[in-house]
């Protein structure tokens, strides 16, 4: 098999897995709409994605350790990921609260479960069962996404490309993965064409950067677990911890997320390129 055929085979394999998972994502967002029900999570296509992952790992003759889902230092790295995610969001929440306080209408920090939307959080649930659903849903989410995008895809791509190029390609796939929300909003008539385009660009770019960060964390630590912990905090905390003012809740949520991800990405990028990459 020549180099061109090998590249084509690699991209055919990745594209097939991606299209299968993306097709079920489309079905859930546009037909089943599980995230708009009392469940509040689009979890079915993630469970299907885990099944696809297991089949792909077996068919490609990998092990789960090969794709980074290994036991070695798993608890240590998971703890690091959770702590890292909490630390950057502590900075972000502090800045957000100071912004609201400076406006003179800060009320409180509140714990309740909401569903994440592109431009705001929606819903208000305080029953314990909804906290459990949120946590379980996000555990399923990060396992599926990190194992496929940071684990399986990069493992396949590294057969032909360097790690950094493999991580970049995987991050692009991850960015496109997140464009469904604004497209559905436009389809439902709740967002303009211009708003949809702006939000698609924003989500694809930011999700790709965050996906690249998760890939670097995986490379730095040797497995997926620090990325899993950080990813879990990123996805969960905005749905359960809310900054409430006299005029509403989470009015500066975009600022909060932007600060957290900027600090997080810069820290990981600087660490990787100053330490791990130079050593090589």
C-alpha positions as CSV (number, residue, x, y, z in Angstrom):
1,X,0.0,0.0,0.0
2,X,1.5,3.4,-1.1
3,X,1.4,6.6,1.0
4,X,-1.6,8.0,-0.9
5,X,-3.6,4.8,-0.4
6,X,-2.7,4.7,3.3
7,X,-3.9,8.3,3.8
8,X,-7.1,7.6,1.9
9,X,-7.7,4.5,4.1
10,X,-7.1,6.5,7.3
11,X,-9.5,9.2,6.3
12,X,-12.1,6.7,5.0
13,X,-12.0,4.9,8.4
14,X,-12.3,8.1,10.4
15,X,-15.0,9.6,8.2
16,X,-17.1,6.5,8.3
17,X,-17.1,6.4,12.1
18,X,-17.7,10.2,12.3
19,X,-20.6,10.1,9.8
20,X,-22.3,7.2,11.7
21,X,-22.0,9.1,15.0
22,X,-23.0,12.4,13.5
23,X,-26.1,10.9,11.8
24,X,-27.4,9.8,15.2
25,X,-26.6,13.2,16.6
26,X,-28.7,14.8,13.9
27,X,-31.6,12.4,14.6
28,X,-31.5,13.1,18.3
29,X,-31.3,16.9,17.9
30,X,-33.9,17.2,15.1
31,X,-36.3,14.3,15.8
32,X,-36.0,12.8,19.3
33,X,-35.0,16.2,20.9
34,X,-34.2,14.5,24.1
35,X,-32.4,17.6,25.4
36,X,-35.7,19.5,25.2
37,X,-37.5,17.0,27.4
38,X,-37.4,16.5,31.2
39,X,-34.1,14.6,30.6
40,X,-32.4,17.8,29.6
41,X,-29.5,15.9,27.9
42,X,-29.0,14.6,24.4
43,X,-27.6,11.4,25.7
44,X,-28.9,8.7,23.3
45,X,-26.5,9.4,20.4
46,X,-23.7,9.5,22.9
47,X,-24.6,6.0,24.2
48,X,-24.8,4.8,20.6
49,X,-21.4,6.5,20.0
50,X,-19.9,4.4,22.8
51,X,-21.2,1.3,21.1
52,X,-19.7,2.4,17.8
53,X,-16.4,3.1,19.6
54,X,-16.3,-0.4,21.1
55,X,-17.0,-2.0,17.7
56,X,-14.4,0.2,16.0
57,X,-11.7,-0.6,18.6
58,X,-12.3,-4.3,18.2
59,X,-12.4,-4.2,14.3
60,X,-9.2,-2.2,14.2
61,X,-7.6,-4.6,16.6
62,X,-6.8,-1.9,19.2
63,X,-7.2,-2.1,23.0
64,X,-8.8,0.6,25.1
65,X,-5.3,1.2,26.6
66,X,-4.1,1.9,23.0
67,X,-6.5,4.8,22.7
68,X,-5.6,6.2,26.1
69,X,-8.4,4.7,28.3
70,X,-5.9,2.9,30.5
71,X,-5.8,2.3,34.3
72,X,-2.3,3.6,34.8
73,X,-2.4,6.8,36.8
74,X,-6.1,7.1,35.9
75,X,-7.3,8.3,39.3
76,X,-4.4,10.7,39.7
77,X,-4.9,12.2,36.2
78,X,-8.7,12.4,36.7
79,X,-8.2,14.3,39.9
80,X,-5.8,16.7,38.2
81,X,-8.3,17.3,35.4
82,X,-11.2,18.0,37.8
83,X,-8.9,20.3,39.9
84,X,-7.7,22.1,36.8
85,X,-11.2,22.6,35.4
86,X,-12.4,23.9,38.8
87,X,-9.5,26.3,39.1
88,X,-10.0,28.0,35.8
89,X,-13.7,28.3,36.4
90,X,-13.0,29.8,39.9
91,X,-11.2,32.6,38.1
92,X,-14.0,32.9,35.5
93,X,-16.8,33.0,38.1
94,X,-14.9,35.5,40.2
95,X,-14.6,37.9,37.2
96,X,-18.2,37.4,36.4
97,X,-19.4,38.1,39.9
98,X,-17.2,41.2,40.1
99,X,-18.8,42.4,36.8
100,X,-22.3,42.0,38.3
101,X,-21.3,43.5,41.6
102,X,-19.9,46.6,39.8
103,X,-23.3,47.0,38.2
104,X,-24.9,47.0,41.6
105,X,-27.4,44.2,41.2
106,X,-25.6,41.0,42.3
107,X,-28.0,38.6,44.2
108,X,-26.4,35.3,44.8
109,X,-24.7,32.1,43.5
110,X,-27.3,29.4,43.1
111,X,-27.2,25.6,42.6
112,X,-29.8,24.3,40.2
113,X,-29.9,22.3,37.0
114,X,-30.4,23.9,33.7
115,X,-30.0,22.9,30.1
116,X,-27.3,24.6,28.1
117,X,-28.4,26.6,25.1
118,X,-26.2,28.5,22.6
119,X,-27.0,31.9,24.1
120,X,-28.3,31.1,27.6
121,X,-29.1,28.4,30.1
122,X,-32.7,27.4,30.3
123,X,-34.7,25.6,33.0
124,X,-34.7,25.5,36.7
125,X,-34.5,22.1,38.5
126,X,-33.5,21.6,42.2
127,X,-34.6,18.0,42.7
128,X,-31.6,15.6,43.3
129,X,-32.7,13.4,40.5
130,X,-31.9,16.1,38.0
131,X,-28.5,16.6,39.4
132,X,-27.9,12.9,39.0
133,X,-29.1,13.0,35.4
134,X,-26.9,16.0,34.6
135,X,-23.8,14.3,36.1
136,X,-24.5,10.9,34.5
137,X,-25.3,12.5,31.1
138,X,-22.0,14.5,31.2
139,X,-20.0,11.4,32.2
140,X,-21.4,9.6,29.2
141,X,-20.7,12.6,27.0
142,X,-17.1,13.0,27.9
143,X,-16.3,9.3,27.7
144,X,-17.8,9.1,24.2
145,X,-16.3,12.3,22.9
146,X,-12.8,12.0,24.4
147,X,-12.4,8.3,23.6
148,X,-13.4,8.9,20.0
149,X,-11.9,12.3,19.2
150,X,-8.8,12.3,21.5
151,X,-8.3,8.5,21.6
152,X,-9.5,6.6,18.6
153,X,-9.1,9.2,15.9
154,X,-5.7,10.4,17.0
155,X,-4.5,6.7,17.3
156,X,-5.6,6.1,13.7
157,X,-4.2,9.3,12.4
158,X,-0.8,8.8,14.0
159,X,-0.2,5.8,11.7
160,X,0.6,8.4,9.1
161,X,0.9,11.9,10.7
162,X,2.7,13.4,13.6
163,X,0.8,13.8,16.9
164,X,0.3,17.6,16.4
165,X,-1.1,17.2,13.0
166,X,-3.3,14.3,14.1
167,X,-4.6,16.4,17.1
168,X,-5.3,19.3,14.7
169,X,-7.4,17.1,12.3
170,X,-9.2,15.5,15.2
171,X,-9.9,19.0,16.7
172,X,-11.5,20.1,13.4
173,X,-13.8,17.2,13.5
174,X,-14.7,18.0,17.1
175,X,-15.4,21.6,16.1
176,X,-17.8,20.7,13.4
177,X,-19.5,18.3,15.8
178,X,-20.7,21.3,17.8
179,X,-22.5,23.3,15.1
180,X,-25.8,21.5,15.4
181,X,-27.3,23.7,18.1
182,X,-27.5,27.0,16.2
183,X,-28.6,25.1,13.0
184,X,-31.5,23.7,14.9
185,X,-32.3,27.1,16.3
186,X,-32.5,28.5,12.8
187,X,-34.6,25.5,11.6
188,X,-37.0,26.1,14.5
189,X,-37.2,29.8,13.7
190,X,-35.7,31.0,17.0
191,X,-32.5,32.4,15.4
192,X,-31.8,34.5,12.3
193,X,-29.6,33.3,9.4
194,X,-26.9,35.8,10.5
195,X,-27.1,34.7,14.1
196,X,-26.8,31.1,13.0
197,X,-23.8,31.7,10.9
198,X,-22.1,33.7,13.7
199,X,-22.8,31.1,16.3
200,X,-21.7,28.2,14.0
201,X,-18.4,29.9,13.4
202,X,-17.9,30.7,17.1
203,X,-18.8,27.2,18.2
204,X,-16.7,25.4,15.6
205,X,-13.6,27.6,16.3
206,X,-13.8,27.5,20.1
207,X,-14.7,23.8,20.2
208,X,-11.8,23.0,17.9
209,X,-9.4,24.9,20.2
210,X,-10.8,23.2,23.3
211,X,-10.5,19.8,21.5
212,X,-6.9,20.6,20.7
213,X,-6.3,21.4,24.4
214,X,-7.8,18.1,25.4
215,X,-5.6,16.3,22.9
216,X,-2.5,18.0,24.4
217,X,-3.6,17.1,27.9
218,X,-3.8,13.4,26.8
219,X,-0.3,13.6,25.3
220,X,1.1,15.3,28.4
221,X,-0.3,12.8,30.9
222,X,-0.2,9.6,28.8
223,X,-3.9,8.8,29.0
224,X,-7.3,10.4,28.6
225,X,-8.2,10.9,32.2
226,X,-7.0,14.4,32.9
227,X,-8.8,15.5,29.7
228,X,-11.9,13.6,30.9
229,X,-11.9,15.4,34.2
230,X,-11.4,18.8,32.7
231,X,-14.0,18.2,30.0
232,X,-16.5,17.0,32.7
233,X,-16.1,20.2,34.7
234,X,-16.4,22.4,31.6
235,X,-19.7,20.7,30.6
236,X,-21.2,20.4,34.0
237,X,-20.5,23.5,36.1
238,X,-22.3,25.9,33.7
239,X,-25.4,23.8,34.1
240,X,-25.4,23.6,37.9
241,X,-23.7,26.8,39.3
242,X,-25.4,30.1,38.4
243,X,-24.7,33.7,38.9
244,X,-28.0,35.4,39.8
245,X,-28.6,39.1,39.7
246,X,-31.7,41.3,40.2
247,X,-32.3,41.2,36.4
248,X,-31.8,37.5,35.7
249,X,-29.3,34.6,35.8
250,X,-26.1,33.9,33.9
251,X,-26.3,37.1,31.9
252,X,-22.5,37.0,31.5
253,X,-22.3,33.3,30.9
254,X,-20.5,33.8,27.5
255,X,-17.9,35.9,29.3
256,X,-17.5,33.3,32.0
257,X,-17.0,30.5,29.5
258,X,-14.7,32.6,27.4
259,X,-12.4,33.5,30.3
260,X,-12.3,29.9,31.6
261,X,-11.4,28.4,28.2
262,X,-8.9,31.1,27.4
263,X,-7.0,30.7,30.6
264,X,-7.3,26.9,30.3
265,X,-6.1,26.7,26.7
266,X,-3.2,29.2,27.2
267,X,-2.0,27.3,30.3
268,X,-2.0,23.9,28.4
269,X,-0.6,25.3,25.2
270,X,2.3,27.1,27.0
271,X,3.1,24.1,29.1
272,X,3.1,21.7,26.2
273,X,5.1,23.7,23.8
274,X,7.6,24.9,26.4
275,X,8.1,21.5,28.0
276,X,7.0,18.4,26.2
277,X,7.5,19.5,22.6
278,X,10.9,21.1,23.2
279,X,12.2,17.9,25.0
280,X,11.4,15.9,21.9
